[in-house]
Structures are given as C-alpha cells and as structure tokens.
Amino acid sequence: MNYALIGKKLGHSYSKILHEEIYNTLGLKDRYSLIELEEDFNLRDVFNEYDLDGVNVTIPYKQTVMKFLDKISAEAEKIGSVNTVLKKDGLLYGYNTDYFGFKYILTSNDVKVDGKRAVILGSGGASKAVYQVLLDMKAKDILLVSRRKDNKNDVIDYEDLKSVKGDIIINTTPVGMFPVVDNSPVSESVIKNFDTVVDIIYNPYNTKFLSIANDLGKKVCFGLDMLVMQGIKSFEIWKGMEYKKKEYIIDFMRGKVNG
C-alpha cells in the first residue's frame, strides 16, 4: 500500500520517519512518500499519478483538498479542515486527525482548559482543529490572532495581542519552523502574559517561542507529540485497525528528534 504527505514545502517533515517506523513495528511493506505540490494541483490526479491509497495533508492545503473529496467525516466538517484522506472503492474520504493530536498534547501535559482564556496564533487549517479542541474542552474565551483583524469572528491582530492577558497561548503559524529557527511569532513581552505556552511546530523540537517561555518559567508543551498522535490516527483510519504501540512510537520519535 502506498501513502504520502502532500504540502508545498516538506523539508522540515518527520512524517516519513514516523510512518515507516509504524510499518516496521508491524512488519508491513507499506510505503510512505513526501510529495511537494504547487497550488494548482488536482488531488485525484495526484492519487492516480502516484498510485496512492491515502495521504496526509499539510501547509497550506488542509482546506484546499476539501473540494476534491467525495465524503468528509463529521469532525472534519465541523472543523472545516482536512489533514487525512483515504481512498476506498474509488472514493476519497476526508478526516481531521490534528484534532486528536492536539488534544493529546493538552491531556498528556495536564493542561487545564475548562474555564480558561486561550489565544491561538494563526488562522490556517491547523488552527481550526486547535480551536475545536479548546471549544470542546470548555475554554471560557478563545481568541484568534491574525495579521488581519476581524471583529465579527473574535480575530484580533498582533498589535491588539500586546494588551491581552490569558491562560494558554498556542502557536499554529510556521514562524520558527526549520530552517528559519531563530524567529518567534511573538515577543517575550507577550509570552509573559500567559501561563501555558504550546507550539505545534515539531522541527525544531524546542522552538524559539518555547525557549523564551521556558526561560520565563512558563509551562511549555512541545509539538512533536501532536505529530505522532495525528499520524497514528491517520494510520488507523487507512488500515481500519488500532495501533497499540503508541508509547513506543512517541519515545522513538523523541529520540530521533533530540538524538
């Protein structure tokens, strides 16, 4: 069986390493590729050209792919973003496993969300899954931060953010991602206003954003576990089975990234 990650720039990705190790633990001969695409692609043509059975989707195509799908799962429909596609009986099915990956970050780090104020940096596909998790975990107040303010949808800009205080701040932008690793999406003065700091970037493991937060004594949550858990969930969707070696894969990927 053939699977792949599709996106515009994939030099930062660990998905191939992750999925190949999952296959190794089960003795599978499945293959996983990285496929960089320009914005004018047709998803059905991509599946046919590479003889694919399923794909993961990353920046900036998590919403773009939805127009090519025959069916979209309830959670992906609600979120408005797809990061996993299964081809079955000639039809393309869309899912969102980012939801499960981000929820794992919060629960495994014992981050209290109920009744808290959360701020999400970025308004792309990943931010939509993060928003839904926070909503379902009963955050009291959720603000989205974008370069363009939208008062109707609780979207503020980065200038407004300077005066906001809250409990949790999450980076869903690519700022700080390999290879430009010395940038943070916000300054130290903004990070000071929050207790818990989460970055869904996983390469590098410890981003500039999290490094600043750690120096300030904040609770920090790394993005690698989200990558691992969303990847495992994708695998389970593709294969129609439960993967039972989750803790091993998390430890394996942490060793790869930090070793």
C-alpha beads as a LAMMPS data file, in Angstrom:
LAMMPS data file: protein, C-alpha beads

259 atoms
258 bonds

1 atom types
1 bond types

-500.0 500.0 xlo xhi
-500.0 500.0 ylo yhi
-500.0 500.0 zlo zhi

Masses

1 110.0

Atoms # bond

1 1 1 0.000 0.000 0.000
2 1 1 1.231 3.498 -0.828
3 1 1 0.768 6.569 1.350
4 1 1 2.215 10.085 1.292
5 1 1 2.353 13.525 2.808
6 1 1 1.391 16.349 0.456
7 1 1 2.229 20.002 1.006
8 1 1 4.065 22.912 -0.561
9 1 1 7.379 22.684 1.343
10 1 1 8.263 19.451 3.131
11 1 1 11.942 19.798 4.002
12 1 1 11.027 20.083 7.696
13 1 1 8.871 16.951 7.814
14 1 1 9.408 13.894 10.035
15 1 1 6.280 12.136 8.746
16 1 1 8.151 9.640 6.580
17 1 1 10.308 8.563 9.552
18 1 1 7.214 8.281 11.744
19 1 1 5.123 6.188 9.385
20 1 1 7.958 3.924 8.287
21 1 1 8.649 3.057 11.935
22 1 1 4.964 2.282 12.462
23 1 1 5.156 -0.067 9.482
24 1 1 8.359 -1.635 10.828
25 1 1 6.770 -2.441 14.191
26 1 1 4.021 -4.379 12.422
27 1 1 6.154 -5.972 9.712
28 1 1 4.299 -4.148 6.944
29 1 1 5.742 -3.449 3.497
30 1 1 3.737 -0.241 3.011
31 1 1 5.496 2.793 1.563
32 1 1 5.318 6.457 2.568
33 1 1 6.496 9.351 0.397
34 1 1 6.828 13.117 0.620
35 1 1 5.198 14.910 -2.322
36 1 1 5.622 18.656 -2.750
37 1 1 2.865 20.255 -4.817
38 1 1 2.207 23.638 -6.331
39 1 1 -1.159 25.244 -5.644
40 1 1 -2.811 24.271 -8.925
41 1 1 -2.811 20.519 -8.197
42 1 1 -5.803 18.215 -8.604
43 1 1 -5.954 15.743 -5.717
44 1 1 -7.473 12.967 -7.832
45 1 1 -4.664 13.307 -10.352
46 1 1 -2.115 13.098 -7.528
47 1 1 -3.677 9.862 -6.233
48 1 1 -3.637 8.370 -9.723
49 1 1 -0.135 9.524 -10.666
50 1 1 1.491 8.135 -7.515
51 1 1 -0.866 5.143 -7.107
52 1 1 -1.766 6.254 -3.586
53 1 1 -4.110 4.674 -1.070
54 1 1 -4.094 7.606 1.347
55 1 1 -2.435 10.931 2.096
56 1 1 -1.695 13.269 4.938
57 1 1 -2.101 16.953 4.112
58 1 1 -0.045 19.820 5.499
59 1 1 0.505 23.559 4.961
60 1 1 -1.129 25.182 3.044
61 1 1 -3.600 22.660 1.606
62 1 1 -5.768 21.458 4.524
63 1 1 -8.733 23.412 3.228
64 1 1 -7.837 23.273 -0.474
65 1 1 -8.230 19.468 -0.628
66 1 1 -11.799 19.526 0.642
67 1 1 -13.251 20.407 -2.768
68 1 1 -11.890 17.130 -4.201
69 1 1 -13.449 14.829 -1.593
70 1 1 -16.484 12.621 -2.012
71 1 1 -17.197 12.375 1.714
72 1 1 -15.966 14.312 4.745
73 1 1 -16.136 12.994 8.304
74 1 1 -18.251 14.769 10.905
75 1 1 -15.270 16.095 12.859
76 1 1 -13.532 17.420 9.728
77 1 1 -16.739 19.038 8.526
78 1 1 -17.202 20.746 11.872
79 1 1 -13.576 21.915 11.972
80 1 1 -13.526 22.977 8.314
81 1 1 -10.149 21.385 7.616
82 1 1 -8.859 18.014 6.391
83 1 1 -5.405 16.557 7.017
84 1 1 -6.025 12.889 6.207
85 1 1 -7.521 11.380 3.056
86 1 1 -8.397 7.731 2.437
87 1 1 -9.102 6.274 -0.990
88 1 1 -11.627 3.449 -0.763
89 1 1 -13.616 1.875 -3.591
90 1 1 -12.612 4.739 -5.843
91 1 1 -13.926 7.418 -3.479
92 1 1 -11.915 9.960 -1.461
93 1 1 -12.789 10.316 2.225
94 1 1 -11.535 13.244 4.326
95 1 1 -10.753 13.282 8.063
96 1 1 -9.091 15.567 10.590
97 1 1 -6.609 13.817 12.877
98 1 1 -4.965 17.080 14.011
99 1 1 -7.852 17.270 16.477
100 1 1 -6.768 14.062 18.220
101 1 1 -3.102 15.039 18.136
102 1 1 -3.631 18.444 19.716
103 1 1 -5.991 17.087 22.353
104 1 1 -3.287 14.583 23.306
105 1 1 -0.807 17.443 23.895
106 1 1 -3.187 19.085 26.353
107 1 1 -4.298 15.970 28.204
108 1 1 -0.855 14.367 28.456
109 1 1 0.575 17.612 29.861
110 1 1 -2.368 18.077 32.232
111 1 1 -3.234 21.478 30.765
112 1 1 -6.459 22.764 32.310
113 1 1 -8.726 24.276 29.650
114 1 1 -12.156 24.382 31.283
115 1 1 -12.985 27.990 32.130
116 1 1 -9.664 29.340 30.808
117 1 1 -8.811 32.018 28.236
118 1 1 -6.856 30.709 25.241
119 1 1 -5.182 32.545 22.389
120 1 1 -4.382 30.890 19.050
121 1 1 -1.675 32.405 16.873
122 1 1 -2.614 31.854 13.225
123 1 1 -5.837 31.217 11.343
124 1 1 -4.906 28.410 8.935
125 1 1 -6.046 24.799 8.759
126 1 1 -4.281 23.629 11.914
127 1 1 -5.715 26.493 13.962
128 1 1 -9.220 25.280 13.154
129 1 1 -8.587 21.898 14.792
130 1 1 -6.953 23.596 17.784
131 1 1 -9.966 25.895 18.123
132 1 1 -12.388 22.978 18.098
133 1 1 -10.435 21.100 20.769
134 1 1 -10.422 24.154 23.029
135 1 1 -14.137 24.656 22.420
136 1 1 -14.923 21.018 23.229
137 1 1 -12.772 21.195 26.387
138 1 1 -14.880 24.187 27.507
139 1 1 -12.451 27.064 27.270
140 1 1 -14.192 30.198 28.522
141 1 1 -12.736 32.501 25.884
142 1 1 -10.855 31.762 22.633
143 1 1 -9.161 34.469 20.595
144 1 1 -7.621 34.003 17.166
145 1 1 -4.669 36.191 16.215
146 1 1 -4.035 37.004 12.577
147 1 1 -2.368 39.717 10.556
148 1 1 -5.875 40.854 9.614
149 1 1 -8.342 41.774 12.325
150 1 1 -11.942 40.516 12.092
151 1 1 -14.121 41.873 14.886
152 1 1 -17.092 39.697 13.891
153 1 1 -15.192 36.432 14.458
154 1 1 -13.082 37.254 17.531
155 1 1 -9.973 37.657 15.379
156 1 1 -7.509 40.231 16.691
157 1 1 -4.230 41.379 15.198
158 1 1 -0.749 41.195 16.704
159 1 1 -0.899 44.802 17.881
160 1 1 -4.068 44.065 19.873
161 1 1 -2.426 40.961 21.328
162 1 1 0.113 43.077 23.194
163 1 1 -2.560 44.087 25.703
164 1 1 -4.178 40.643 26.093
165 1 1 -3.667 38.510 29.190
166 1 1 -4.733 34.858 29.294
167 1 1 -4.011 31.329 30.417
168 1 1 -2.886 29.450 27.287
169 1 1 -1.209 30.661 24.098
170 1 1 -0.759 28.303 21.129
171 1 1 1.339 28.856 18.020
172 1 1 -0.161 27.332 14.880
173 1 1 1.830 29.510 12.457
174 1 1 5.006 28.270 10.683
175 1 1 7.097 31.007 12.337
176 1 1 10.101 29.376 13.992
177 1 1 9.954 26.221 11.884
178 1 1 13.063 24.749 10.233
179 1 1 15.059 26.155 8.530
180 1 1 14.323 29.642 9.965
181 1 1 14.582 28.576 13.589
182 1 1 15.628 31.829 15.289
183 1 1 12.243 33.538 14.994
184 1 1 9.343 33.587 17.439
185 1 1 5.800 34.521 16.360
186 1 1 5.522 36.892 19.337
187 1 1 7.877 38.687 21.699
188 1 1 8.821 37.912 25.278
189 1 1 6.530 40.707 26.483
190 1 1 3.528 38.874 25.007
191 1 1 4.566 35.440 26.283
192 1 1 4.827 36.860 29.810
193 1 1 1.056 37.327 29.828
194 1 1 0.275 33.578 29.679
195 1 1 0.802 30.608 31.994
196 1 1 0.980 27.785 29.436
197 1 1 2.729 28.041 26.066
198 1 1 2.144 25.475 23.295
199 1 1 3.837 25.222 19.908
200 1 1 2.545 22.740 17.329
201 1 1 5.815 23.076 15.387
202 1 1 7.907 19.928 15.865
203 1 1 11.062 20.798 13.895
204 1 1 12.931 22.049 15.817
205 1 1 11.692 20.233 18.900
206 1 1 12.382 23.230 21.145
207 1 1 11.380 26.313 19.166
208 1 1 12.449 29.862 19.923
209 1 1 8.888 30.522 21.100
210 1 1 9.087 27.700 23.651
211 1 1 12.648 28.527 24.643
212 1 1 11.604 32.053 25.617
213 1 1 8.637 30.654 27.554
214 1 1 10.830 28.143 29.364
215 1 1 13.270 30.891 30.404
216 1 1 10.296 32.791 31.825
217 1 1 9.289 29.774 33.903
218 1 1 6.135 29.050 31.902
219 1 1 4.644 25.612 31.352
220 1 1 5.696 24.563 27.850
221 1 1 4.196 21.902 25.578
222 1 1 6.093 20.605 22.551
223 1 1 4.530 19.922 19.162
224 1 1 6.161 16.576 18.380
225 1 1 3.560 14.548 20.285
226 1 1 0.820 16.116 18.163
227 1 1 2.630 14.992 15.006
228 1 1 2.968 11.458 16.365
229 1 1 -0.601 11.067 17.571
230 1 1 -2.217 12.568 14.466
231 1 1 -0.014 10.275 12.373
232 1 1 -1.035 7.210 14.345
233 1 1 -4.696 8.176 13.979
234 1 1 -4.192 8.565 10.216
235 1 1 -2.648 5.102 10.075
236 1 1 -5.612 3.651 11.971
237 1 1 -8.035 5.253 9.514
238 1 1 -6.135 3.980 6.480
239 1 1 -5.768 0.434 7.801
240 1 1 -9.018 0.113 9.742
241 1 1 -7.215 -1.119 12.855
242 1 1 -5.995 0.090 16.234
243 1 1 -2.270 0.701 16.658
244 1 1 -1.254 -0.452 20.126
245 1 1 2.380 0.698 20.330
246 1 1 1.726 4.404 20.758
247 1 1 4.101 4.969 23.673
248 1 1 6.929 3.229 21.820
249 1 1 6.465 5.452 18.760
250 1 1 6.385 8.610 20.895
251 1 1 9.659 7.603 22.583
252 1 1 11.185 6.607 19.238
253 1 1 10.372 9.958 17.627
254 1 1 11.595 11.944 20.627
255 1 1 14.868 10.076 20.372
256 1 1 15.122 10.768 16.639
257 1 1 14.465 14.475 17.031
258 1 1 16.616 15.020 20.106
259 1 1 19.312 12.468 19.366

Bonds

1 1 1 2
2 1 2 3
3 1 3 4
4 1 4 5
5 1 5 6
6 1 6 7
7 1 7 8
8 1 8 9
9 1 9 10
10 1 10 11
11 1 11 12
12 1 12 13
13 1 13 14
14 1 14 15
15 1 15 16
16 1 16 17
17 1 17 18
18 1 18 19
19 1 19 20
20 1 20 21
21 1 21 22
22 1 22 23
23 1 23 24
24 1 24 25
25 1 25 26
26 1 26 27
27 1 27 28
28 1 28 29
29 1 29 30
30 1 30 31
31 1 31 32
32 1 32 33
33 1 33 34
34 1 34 35
35 1 35 36
36 1 36 37
37 1 37 38
38 1 38 39
39 1 39 40
40 1 40 41
41 1 41 42
42 1 42 43
43 1 43 44
44 1 44 45
45 1 45 46
46 1 46 47
47 1 47 48
48 1 48 49
49 1 49 50
50 1 50 51
51 1 51 52
52 1 52 53
53 1 53 54
54 1 54 55
55 1 55 56
56 1 56 57
57 1 57 58
58 1 58 59
59 1 59 60
60 1 60 61
61 1 61 62
62 1 62 63
63 1 63 64
64 1 64 65
65 1 65 66
66 1 66 67
67 1 67 68
68 1 68 69
69 1 69 70
70 1 70 71
71 1 71 72
72 1 72 73
73 1 73 74
74 1 74 75
75 1 75 76
76 1 76 77
77 1 77 78
78 1 78 79
79 1 79 80
80 1 80 81
81 1 81 82
82 1 82 83
83 1 83 84
84 1 84 85
85 1 85 86
86 1 86 87
87 1 87 88
88 1 88 89
89 1 89 90
90 1 90 91
91 1 91 92
92 1 92 93
93 1 93 94
94 1 94 95
95 1 95 96
96 1 96 97
97 1 97 98
98 1 98 99
99 1 99 100
100 1 100 101
101 1 101 102
102 1 102 103
103 1 103 104
104 1 104 105
105 1 105 106
106 1 106 107
107 1 107 108
108 1 108 109
109 1 109 110
110 1 110 111
111 1 111 112
112 1 112 113
113 1 113 114
114 1 114 115
115 1 115 116
116 1 116 117
117 1 117 118
118 1 118 119
119 1 119 120
120 1 120 121
121 1 121 122
122 1 122 123
123 1 123 124
124 1 124 125
125 1 125 126
126 1 126 127
127 1 127 128
128 1 128 129
129 1 129 130
130 1 130 131
131 1 131 132
132 1 132 133
133 1 133 134
134 1 134 135
135 1 135 136
136 1 136 137
137 1 137 138
138 1 138 139
139 1 139 140
140 1 140 141
141 1 141 142
142 1 142 143
143 1 143 144
144 1 144 145
145 1 145 146
146 1 146 147
147 1 147 148
148 1 148 149
149 1 149 150
150 1 150 151
151 1 151 152
152 1 152 153
153 1 153 154
154 1 154 155
155 1 155 156
156 1 156 157
157 1 157 158
158 1 158 159
159 1 159 160
160 1 160 161
161 1 161 162
162 1 162 163
163 1 163 164
164 1 164 165
165 1 165 166
166 1 166 167
167 1 167 168
168 1 168 169
169 1 169 170
170 1 170 171
171 1 171 172
172 1 172 173
173 1 173 174
174 1 174 175
175 1 175 176
176 1 176 177
177 1 177 178
178 1 178 179
179 1 179 180
180 1 180 181
181 1 181 182
182 1 182 183
183 1 183 184
184 1 184 185
185 1 185 186
186 1 186 187
187 1 187 188
188 1 188 189
189 1 189 190
190 1 190 191
191 1 191 192
192 1 192 193
193 1 193 194
194 1 194 195
195 1 195 196
196 1 196 197
197 1 197 198
198 1 198 199
199 1 199 200
200 1 200 201
201 1 201 202
202 1 202 203
203 1 203 204
204 1 204 205
205 1 205 206
206 1 206 207
207 1 207 208
208 1 208 209
209 1 209 210
210 1 210 211
211 1 211 212
212 1 212 213
213 1 213 214
214 1 214 215
215 1 215 216
216 1 216 217
217 1 217 218
218 1 218 219
219 1 219 220
220 1 220 221
221 1 221 222
222 1 222 223
223 1 223 224
224 1 224 225
225 1 225 226
226 1 226 227
227 1 227 228
228 1 228 229
229 1 229 230
230 1 230 231
231 1 231 232
232 1 232 233
233 1 233 234
234 1 234 235
235 1 235 236
236 1 236 237
237 1 237 238
238 1 238 239
239 1 239 240
240 1 240 241
241 1 241 242
242 1 242 243
243 1 243 244
244 1 244 245
245 1 245 246
246 1 246 247
247 1 247 248
248 1 248 249
249 1 249 250
250 1 250 251
251 1 251 252
252 1 252 253
253 1 253 254
254 1 254 255
255 1 255 256
256 1 256 257
257 1 257 258
258 1 258 259
